[in-house]
């Protein structure tokens, strides 16, 4: 039992180091597409958390239920926040609307 837990913790720590090494080498221009991909992955994580929460037996300890609910809330916030940031960054590349002629004429007359 403890060997399985130790192996899972080791995998978690190693994946954290690998993830940090990969992400730290990404140039700034690629962060927006990378964020969109991560939002899709977090959407899958949220869906998985919902499935686990639905399949959880009623005899499960309250601590497990609370941790699962908090993880679900944080995952949902991450997905929504990521899409908001991605939309805002993509909005920076949209063309600006042309100024009305009346405003341009008033500016030239002054």
C-alpha positions as CSV (number, residue, x, y, z in Angstrom):
1,X,0.0,0.0,0.0
2,X,2.7,2.5,1.0
3,X,4.9,1.5,-2.0
4,X,2.0,2.5,-4.4
5,X,1.6,5.8,-2.6
6,X,5.4,6.4,-2.7
7,X,5.4,5.6,-6.4
8,X,2.5,8.0,-7.1
9,X,4.2,10.8,-5.2
10,X,7.5,10.2,-7.1
11,X,5.6,10.4,-10.4
12,X,3.9,13.6,-9.3
13,X,7.2,15.2,-8.3
14,X,9.0,14.1,-11.5
15,X,6.1,15.3,-13.7
16,X,6.3,18.7,-12.0
17,X,10.0,19.0,-12.7
18,X,9.5,17.9,-16.4
19,X,6.5,20.3,-16.8
20,X,8.5,23.2,-15.4
21,X,11.5,22.4,-17.6
22,X,9.2,22.3,-20.7
23,X,7.2,25.4,-20.0
24,X,10.2,27.6,-19.0
25,X,11.6,27.1,-22.5
26,X,8.5,28.3,-24.3
27,X,8.8,31.7,-25.9
28,X,6.3,34.4,-25.0
29,X,4.7,34.4,-28.4
30,X,3.5,30.8,-27.9
31,X,1.9,31.3,-24.5
32,X,-1.6,32.1,-25.8
33,X,-1.9,28.9,-28.0
34,X,-0.4,26.9,-25.2
35,X,-2.9,28.3,-22.8
36,X,-5.8,27.3,-25.1
37,X,-4.4,23.8,-25.2
38,X,-4.1,23.7,-21.4
39,X,-7.7,24.9,-21.1
40,X,-8.8,21.9,-23.1
41,X,-6.8,19.6,-20.8
42,X,-8.3,21.2,-17.7
43,X,-11.8,20.8,-19.1
44,X,-11.1,17.1,-19.2
45,X,-9.9,17.2,-15.6
46,X,-13.0,19.0,-14.5
47,X,-15.2,16.4,-16.3
48,X,-13.2,13.6,-14.7
49,X,-13.7,15.3,-11.3
50,X,-17.4,15.5,-11.9
51,X,-17.5,11.8,-12.8
52,X,-15.6,10.9,-9.6
53,X,-17.8,13.1,-7.5
54,X,-20.9,11.4,-8.9
55,X,-19.5,7.9,-8.4
56,X,-18.3,8.6,-4.9
57,X,-20.1,6.4,-2.4
58,X,-22.1,8.1,0.3
59,X,-19.9,6.4,2.9
60,X,-16.8,8.3,1.7
61,X,-15.2,10.5,4.4
62,X,-16.1,14.2,4.4
63,X,-12.5,15.2,3.9
64,X,-12.4,13.4,0.6
65,X,-15.6,15.1,-0.5
66,X,-14.3,18.5,0.5
67,X,-11.0,18.1,-1.2
68,X,-12.7,16.8,-4.4
69,X,-15.1,19.8,-4.4
70,X,-12.3,22.3,-3.9
71,X,-10.3,20.7,-6.7
72,X,-13.4,20.9,-8.9
73,X,-13.9,24.6,-8.1
74,X,-10.2,25.5,-8.7
75,X,-10.2,23.5,-12.0
76,X,-13.3,25.3,-13.2
77,X,-11.9,28.7,-12.2
78,X,-8.7,27.8,-14.1
79,X,-10.6,26.9,-17.3
80,X,-12.8,30.0,-17.2
81,X,-9.9,32.3,-16.3
82,X,-7.8,30.8,-19.0
83,X,-10.4,31.4,-21.7
84,X,-10.9,35.0,-20.5
85,X,-7.2,35.7,-20.7
86,X,-6.9,34.0,-24.1
87,X,-9.9,36.0,-25.5
88,X,-8.4,39.2,-24.2
89,X,-5.0,38.5,-25.7
90,X,-6.6,37.6,-29.0
91,X,-8.6,40.8,-28.9
92,X,-5.3,42.7,-28.9
93,X,-4.8,41.5,-32.5
94,X,-8.1,42.7,-33.8
95,X,-8.3,45.7,-36.1
96,X,-9.4,48.9,-34.4
97,X,-12.6,50.4,-35.7
98,X,-12.3,53.6,-37.8
99,X,-13.1,56.9,-36.1
100,X,-16.3,58.6,-37.3
101,X,-15.7,61.4,-39.8
102,X,-17.3,64.1,-37.5
103,X,-14.8,63.4,-34.8
104,X,-11.9,63.6,-37.2
105,X,-13.2,66.9,-38.7
106,X,-13.6,68.5,-35.2
107,X,-10.1,67.4,-34.4
108,X,-8.7,69.0,-37.6
109,X,-10.7,72.2,-37.1
110,X,-9.2,72.8,-33.6
